[in-house]
Amino acid sequence: MDPDAVAKAFVEHYYSTFDSNRAGLANLYQNGSMLSFEGEKFMGSTSIVAKLTGLPFLQCQHHITTVDCQPSGPAGGMLVFVSGNLQLSGEQHALKFSQMFHLMPTPQGSFYVLNDIFRLNYA
């Protein structure tokens, strides 16, 4: 398993799903998953997806600038750090963002998001 390839595939899947069908992200989280979104904490797949689907915009487009990853611990986890631009529908200027995912392997051979931290980057 090439960690860079796994991270790239995860990032492409996550943001294309976020941009087209945020509710579809539910299967990437589990009950023990945690999201920190601009300092606000959400625990479990249901509350995480409720936060993401309740954001005050209907359409957006993520443009990824960088993806960095590292293996994490003996259980086969992976840290993925993403930076990029978020273009909201109807807005002239894109917002810069950073997001960190701690991915953990599933018994089925895929990964789920254990930890997710999102921040807008203000200049």
C-alpha positions, 0 to 999 in steps of 0.5 A, spaced: 500 500 500 502 506 497 500 511 503 501 517 498 496 514 493 491 512 498 491 519 501 490 522 494 484 517 492 481 519 499 482 526 498 479 526 491 473 522 493 472 526 500 471 533 496 468 530 490 462 527 495 462 534 499 461 538 493 456 534 490 452 530 496 454 532 503 450 527 506 454 521 502 460 523 507 456 519 512 459 512 510 466 515 511 465 516 519 463 512 525 460 513 532 467 514 535 469 519 529 470 526 531 470 533 527 473 539 529 470 545 525 472 552 526 473 550 533 466 547 534 467 539 536 462 534 533 462 526 535 459 521 531 457 520 524 450 522 525 452 529 528 458 530 523 454 529 517 448 534 520 453 539 521 456 538 514 449 538 511 447 544 515 452 549 513 449 555 510 451 554 503 448 549 498 453 549 493 461 549 493 467 547 489 474 545 493 480 546 489 486 542 492 493 545 493 497 540 497 496 533 500 501 531 505 500 524 509 504 520 514 503 513 516 500 513 524 501 508 529 502 500 529 494 499 527 495 502 520 492 509 520 494 515 516 495 522 517 492 526 511 493 534 511 490 538 506 490 545 504 486 549 498 481 554 496 473 553 497 469 557 492 462 558 494 457 559 489 455 566 488 462 569 491 467 572 488 473 570 492 475 563 494 476 562 501 483 558 503 482 552 508 486 547 511 484 540 513 487 534 517 484 527 517 486 521 521 484 515 517 484 508 520 483 502 517 477 498 517 476 490 517 474 490 510 480 493 507 478 501 506 479 507 511 474 511 515 475 518 518 477 517 526 479 525 526 477 531 522 479 538 523 477 543 519 479 551 519 479 557 514 485 560 513 485 568 514 490 572 511 
